[in-house]
Amino acid sequence: MIISQLIFNLEIHLNSIIMHLNIHSQGLDDHLGVLQEKYMKLKFSIKNNLKLTALAKQNQLKNSKEEYLEKKIEAMGSLY
């Protein structure tokens, strides 16, 4: 009788521990999901910023080339 009561109490205690661990695990899973979502948003933002920076540099280079050609044409025109 005493052994069966101890086993019963132990099972109740173990079930309580397992339930607590499951709740804690669910909280960690939720937190992981939030972190993964933040990571994906940050990754997307960084990619967009890199694309915008590359486009800005490309436009800056194009404008510089156009300016150079205009000044070259002006300089050649003033030579004649």
Sequence and secondary structure as in RCSB ss.txt:
>XXXX:A:sequence
MIISQLIFNLEIHLNSIIMHLNIHSQGLDDHLGVLQEKYMKLKFSIKNNLKLTALAKQNQLKNSKEEYLEKKIEA
MGSLY
>XXXX:A:secstr
 HHHHHHHHHHHHHHHHHHHHHHHHHHHHHHHHHHHHHHHHHHHHHHHHHHHHHHHHHHHHHHHHHHHHHHHHHH
HHHH 
